[in-house]
Amino acid sequence: MTSSARHLIVPCLAAAAQSFAFTNHAPLVPLMIADLGISPTEAGLLTTAAFVTAGALSVPLGGLTDRIGPKRVTALAMTLLAIATAGLALTSSLSVMLLTRALAGVSLATVFIAGGGYVNAWWTGERQFLAQGLHGGAVQLGIGLGLLTLPAIGERLGWRTAIGVSAVVIVVSLVHWQAMARPTPPAPARAPLGSVLGNATIWRLGLVHTATFGLAILLGTWIATYLVHEFALSLATAGVLGSVGLVIGAVGRPLGGIVVARRYAAPRTLILTMLGAATVGLGLLAWPARPLALAITGIVLVGVAAAFAYAPVVALAARSAPDSAGAALGLISLVATPGVIIGAPLVGALLTASGGFTVPWAVLMVIPAATLVATTRLPR
C-alpha cells in the first residue's frame, strides 16, 4: 500500500499531540514539587507509572493493532490520554496523579506501535524509512514543544493550566484523527507470537530503542530540573534550552530516514554511530562543573542520537517480522520500558543522594555504551 506525502501529516499530527500530552508533567516538575510538596523521587514515579502501563500492554496492544488496525487503537489511546490529562490537571493526590500517568501510558505505547504500524501500512519500500523518520520526528517535536511552551505557561498561570492546555490539544487532535485517518486492513495472515519472541533481531532493536528513545524520554523528564539546579536558570529559560535537543531531534529523525533510504549509511552503521553519540552526550552532561555550552552540546548529541536511530529501528522491525509487525513493535517497546521505569525515579534518587546530576547522568551513560557492544550483530 502507498499513500501521498500530504496524507502523512495525519499520523504526524496525532503523534505530536500525543507526545506533547503524555510528557506534559515533565517540564512542570519543579512547580509541582513546590506546590504539592512531593520529592524528586516521587516526581520521577510519574514517568515510571506511564512506562509501567506501556510496558505491560505493549505486546497485547501490538496484537490488537494487527487485529483491528492502527486507526481504532490510536483513537482509543487518545481518548484515554484526554481523560488522563484532564484528571492530572484537577487532582492534588499523588496516588491519583500516578493513576492518570498510568492511563497516559497506553498512548505512550501506541504512538510507537499503532502509529508506526499505520505508517508501515501506507508507505512501503525505500519511502518507508523517510515516512517513519517524519512520524518519529513528530513524536520528538511534541516533546520539544512541551518543554518549550509549558514551563512559561506554568510560571504565569500555574501548572494546572498548563496541563489543561495539553488536554485541549489532545481532544482537538483526536477529532482530527477520527475525521482524516484511513482504516488499514488487518494483517491477512499473522505469524505466531512465538516466532516474534524468538527473533533475536527484534530483541536487539529493543535494546537500541531503550538506549535512544528511552533516554530521550528520561532526558525530557529531567532536563529542565537539571538546568535549573546546575546553572540557576529560570524554569522558562531552562525549558527553552532543554527543548533544543528534542527540536533538533525532530528534524533528525526524517534525516535518519533519508540517510538510510539513499544508502548513505547502512541501518546498522547508523544505529551504532548514534549509540556512540548518545554515550558521549551523556558524558558531557555528567562532566563535573561543565560550562553551559558543554551541557547544551550534550543535550543536542543525545537528542540527535535518539532521532537518527528511530527510522532504521522501526523499519527493520517491520522487515524482520512482516506478518506480525504490530507484535514486533510491541516487543521492542516492551524491551525499552524497564530502562525508563527504573531510570526516572533512579535519577531523582541519585540527585537527592548526591546533591547534583553528575552521578545520575554517569549511571545512564552505561545504557548506550553497553547497547553499542550488544548490538554489533544487527543485520546490515
KAGIFEN-V719956 format. One line per field, one symbol per residue. phi: phi as a letter, one per 40 degrees, with the letter a starting at -180 (. if undefined). burial: b if it has 9 or more other ideal C-beta (glycine too) atoms within 8 Angstrom, else e. Layout:
phi->???
burial->???
This chain:
phi->.bacccccdccccccccccdccbccdcbddcccccbgccdcccccccddccccdccbdcdcccccccbgcccccccccccccccccccccbbccccdccccccccccdcccccccccccccbbbgcccccccccccccccccccccccbcdcccccbhccccccccccdccccccccccbcccbcddcaccdddcccccccccccccccccbcdcccccccbcccdccccbfcccccccccccdccccccccccccccdcccgcacdcccccccccccccccccccdcfccdccccdcccccccccccccdcccccccccaccacccccccccccccdccdcccccdcccccccgabccdcccccccccccdccbccccc
burial->eeeeeebbebbbbbbbbbbbbbbbbbbbbbbbbeeeeeebbbbbbbbbbbbbbbbebbbebbbbbbeebbbbbbbbbbbbbbbbbbbbbebeeeebbbbbbbbbbbbbbbbbbbbbbbbbebbeeebbbbbbbbbbbbbbbbbbbbbbbbbbbbbeeebebbbbbbbebbbbbbebbeeebeebeebeebbebebbeebebbbbbbbbbbbbbbbbbbbbbbbbbbbbbbbebebbbbbbbbbbbbbbbbbbbbbbbbbbbeeebebbbbbbbbbbbbbbbbbbbbbeebeeebbbbbbbbbbbbbbbbbbbbbbbbbebbeebbbbbbbbbbbbbbbbbbbbbbbbbbbbbebeebbbbbbbbbebbbebbeebeebee
